[in-house]
Amino acid sequence: MIMTEQGETGEAITILLVEDDAPTCWRLQDALAKAGYEVRSAGTLAEARQALAAGAPRVLLTDLRLPDGHGVELIREMRQRFPDTEIMVISALGDEESVISAITVGATGYLLKDAFPTDIATTVRDLVAGHSPISASIARFIVRRTQGAAQNSAEPPPGPALNTARLTPREIDILWGIAKGFSYAEIASHLGLSKQTVPGHIKNIYRKLEVHTRSEAVFEAVQQGLIKL
Amino acid sequence: MSEIAAKAPTKAPTRPRRRLIASRLVPYLLLQALIVIVTILGIRLLQPSDPDDYAVDDFSAREDGLTRPVTLPHFTSSRYSLADPPIYAGTFTFRSGDAASGWSVFLPRFSNAVEVAVNGVVVLDSRRDTNANRPDRNTPQIAAIPASLLREGGNEITVRLFVWGPLKGFLDTVYVGPDAALRPAYETRTLLFVTLPVVFSAWQAILAVILAIMWLMRRHEPVYGVLATAMVLGVVQAFAPPPVPPATVSHLAAVLLASAPIESALIVVFGVLFFGWRWPRYGTLLFVPGVLVFVVGLIGGPPLPRILFLVLGIPTVGLCLFLMACVTATAVVRRQDAASFTIGCAVTIVLVCWVQDMLTVLDIVSNDRIFVSRLSYSAMLVAIGAGLTWRFARALNQVDSFAGQLVTRVREAEERLKASFAREEERARAAALANERTRLMRDLHDGLGGQLVSIVALSERGSTGASITDAARAALKDLRLVIDSMDDIGGDLMLALGSWRERATAQLRPHDITLDWRVATPQGLPLHPELRPWHVVQIVRILDEAVTNAVKHAQARRIAVTIDTFDAGQGPYGVISVTDDGGGFALAGNGEAAGAGQTARGLRNMKSRAARCGAVLDLTSDSSGTRVRLKLPQRFPDSDMAAG
């Protein structure tokens, strides 16, 4: 196992870990530090903001429920101030509710709190390499929401609001493949793609699901005919 | 004694009924008696008054070569020939002082026709007036006497009375005087006995049309048709030209004038139908006299119809009126409603008029030979027709209000239905929620609960490390499974298997075991719209168990999951196989007793889970590996097959 993770410049990759539960925090920190990352940790939103004053981390890992606020606020701030930072949400169950709300403000994946240390390190490494991880259940949630939008149902579907209008048919096909448990290689061969392009597509999907600002949200809504001006 | 005692109870119930009938019939009969009196008085009072100052009633009548002095009104014998009619000769005094307005001769009543001559010159021949030739219409006649004919002082007047049987000839008092003095009396009689019947007939014609239309639109109510027919007959009778002997007229016109018995029989039919009874078959006999008059009249020609009409027709009319009176009286007793009362009173009036006319015809009552039954009958028909139309209009109103009520009721029913539907929906939702809760409880109890308990037990025993971690991980995994299973996957089991693959891969990675994933068909498994979360939980637990067994007990290095779809002609079904390259259960069983026990229990669990979902589990194990084959059903069962 490689003991030190380094960025393209050779410097150690910095991670800001925001997690209020101390044992979980230690566990993740240990796993990441062992893998060679430079980890700073924060227990609250205030501490996280303080840590940001010193400079932008390469990766932000944040829990959503924090004692003094919601992780979504932090993610949104981060996307605005440091667009290059990769953001991942830490979740106990990886449920759609929390993960999707994080994705819409700019997160590009999630990390399970009980993941094995090796998996934690691998996930972060992939993220830094530009591979946004996506789980079958999140993919399933997104594609089912695209179906719901196509059916034009009068009632808004349960769960967090999600705008799937900008997704291309190909991206939706990829999501279907992931939802059904196919690997990237299998998806690529089914769809006639190169295996290497699949992670890029997933990153695009995340970007398209992100609602950057209020005005953009309004713009989106108008584009989709949700609001009549 | 005993017979009386035995009879008493059977008689008892009829007594109150009789009393009831009596209590209803007696007042009605009293009312009818009152109407009879009023009618008779009315006929007397309505007798038109004539200008008696100008009456000429001393005549000498020459009949069959015999001359004798008579006083008018005078009856003469019936005859069938117009040759040699009775001639009445009289004198009147003319004073030229009264000549300003001209003088007229006025004959209020005669039958059947008169020819009046003054000083030998004919001034009036009533045979040219068709109305005057009807014996049933008391048509008066008036004629101006040309001034040149009149002589100061005594003048001669002769009246030739034409009679055609079977009725006796009749000549009422003749009035000669200034036109101004005679004209009003003439006008009054014309109005009463000529204009009024024509008005009634016109009215009858209109009602006949209305009733005929009603009957055409409502064939199941013949009562309208019967009344319309009666009215048509009445109208035809009123407007048919009466034949004047010796003129040869069609037989048809002759018999149409004698159609009154048929008409009255129709009225009886109407009465019976109107009050809701069935027309008895023998009731047709009532038409026999009328038809007889008709047929004989058609064959024989005049004066046969007239004779038959007198001897057969008029009694039939009377019989019909009597029957009608009985019918209405019964209706009054039974129904006690306005319609039966009104018609009953009308029938009584007509009956009285008929009796009066009969008495007049038979010379029992001297009434200046004014026939009133035809007039009263027409009035009755008009009243009945108007009443029927009124009833029809009222029925239409009832239909309208019924339609309104119906709309209201439908709306109410709709509201009730909506409410009950909402209630039912609420109940169904509550039931579904309760079911889901039960399901969730069982799922949590089966997995998470047991694992948490074992964590507690392990930590109480002070054990550290792997066992607690494994139990906690299993608990988390199960929690994720339960949460995951709640998501709507639209019947596509592949979506649930996709998540499971991720979890299994993560689970196997630390053990360095590879998970081969092979989906034989591009679309994966067939869709199952009936797939429920608890099915998913059971299937995923079976797969978990298979993988856990492979890791823990068979020390496998490679686990392959194959998803395949088969179709044996009865619809497609899926098969999920979990194959490992481990040592198999038999070997593990021999080497490790405890492990074997656990494996056996796990196997039982897997089989029962499969059975609950209607799936079939097949396990083969040998030293080269283990293969768990789960054959999914074509249709997942609605209820938990092993529940309870």
Interface residues (C-beta under 8 A of the other chain):
Chain A: A92 L93 G94 D95 E96 D114 A115 F116 T118 D119 S135 A136 S137 A139 R140 F141 R144 Q147 I178 A179 K180 G181 F182 S183 E186 H190
Chain B: A472 R473 L476 L479 R480 I483 D484 D487 D488 I489 G490 D492 M494 L495 L497 G498 S499 W500 R501 E502 A506 R509 P510 W517 V519 P522 G524
